[in-house]
Amino acid sequence: CVPPRGALAAQVPVRHGRLTVVDRAFVRSAHARGLQVHVWTVNEEAEMTRLLDLGVDGIMTDHIEALRTVLRSRGQWPGA
């Protein structure tokens, strides 16, 4: 699949029904095409950690405090 000209990111759900959309292969493929990977909507700290370990570049969440906790623990929150 070729991304549209000028695309900067793939913004996708982690899953669609029972189908896993974002896995290590998806992230590698997107990055190889010069795309960041932004996932939505992730509200559990364990899932945030797993996705960051896969190399996703952005997480959309309804629970910013949970994301802040995860990012601080990784030294990735500004001023952490």
C-alpha positions as CSV (number, residue, x, y, z in Angstrom):
1,C,0.0,0.0,0.0
2,V,1.4,3.4,-1.0
3,P,0.5,6.3,1.3
4,P,-1.1,9.4,-0.2
5,R,1.3,12.1,-1.3
6,G,2.1,14.4,1.6
7,A,0.9,11.9,4.3
8,L,2.8,12.3,7.5
9,A,1.1,9.7,9.7
10,A,-1.1,6.6,9.7
11,Q,-3.8,7.4,12.3
12,V,-5.5,4.1,13.1
13,P,-7.3,2.1,15.8
14,V,-5.3,-0.6,17.5
15,R,-8.0,-3.1,16.6
16,H,-11.0,-3.3,14.3
17,G,-13.4,-5.8,15.7
18,R,-11.3,-9.0,16.2
19,L,-8.7,-7.9,13.7
20,T,-5.4,-6.5,15.1
21,V,-4.5,-3.5,13.0
22,V,-1.3,-2.3,14.8
23,D,1.4,-4.8,15.4
24,R,5.2,-4.8,15.0
25,A,5.0,-5.4,11.2
26,F,2.5,-2.6,10.7
27,V,4.7,-0.1,12.6
28,R,7.8,-1.2,10.7
29,S,6.0,-1.0,7.4
30,A,4.7,2.5,8.1
31,H,8.1,3.8,9.3
32,A,9.7,2.3,6.2
33,R,7.4,4.5,4.2
34,G,8.2,7.6,6.2
35,L,5.0,7.6,8.2
36,Q,4.5,8.0,11.9
37,V,2.0,5.7,13.6
38,H,-0.7,7.3,15.8
39,V,-3.2,5.0,17.5
40,W,-6.6,5.6,19.1
41,T,-8.3,5.3,21.5
42,V,-6.0,3.7,24.1
43,N,-7.0,4.1,27.8
44,E,-5.1,1.3,29.6
45,E,-1.6,1.8,30.8
46,A,-0.4,-1.7,29.9
47,E,-1.7,-1.3,26.4
48,M,0.0,2.1,26.1
49,T,3.3,0.6,27.2
50,R,2.9,-2.3,24.8
51,L,2.3,0.0,21.9
52,L,5.2,2.3,22.8
53,D,7.4,-0.8,22.9
54,L,6.3,-1.6,19.3
55,G,7.4,1.9,18.3
56,V,4.2,3.9,17.8
57,D,4.7,7.6,17.6
58,G,1.5,8.9,19.1
59,I,-1.3,7.7,21.4
60,M,-4.8,9.3,21.6
61,T,-6.5,8.6,24.9
62,D,-9.4,9.7,27.0
63,H,-7.1,9.2,30.1
64,I,-4.3,11.7,29.8
65,E,-3.2,11.0,33.4
66,A,-2.6,7.4,32.5
67,L,-0.6,8.4,29.5
68,R,1.4,10.9,31.5
69,T,2.2,8.2,34.1
70,V,3.5,5.8,31.4
71,L,5.5,8.5,29.6
72,R,7.0,9.7,32.8
73,S,8.1,6.2,33.8
74,R,9.9,6.0,30.4
75,G,11.5,9.4,30.7
76,Q,9.4,10.6,27.7
77,W,7.2,13.3,29.4
78,P,8.5,16.8,29.0
79,G,10.3,17.8,32.2
80,A,10.3,14.2,33.5
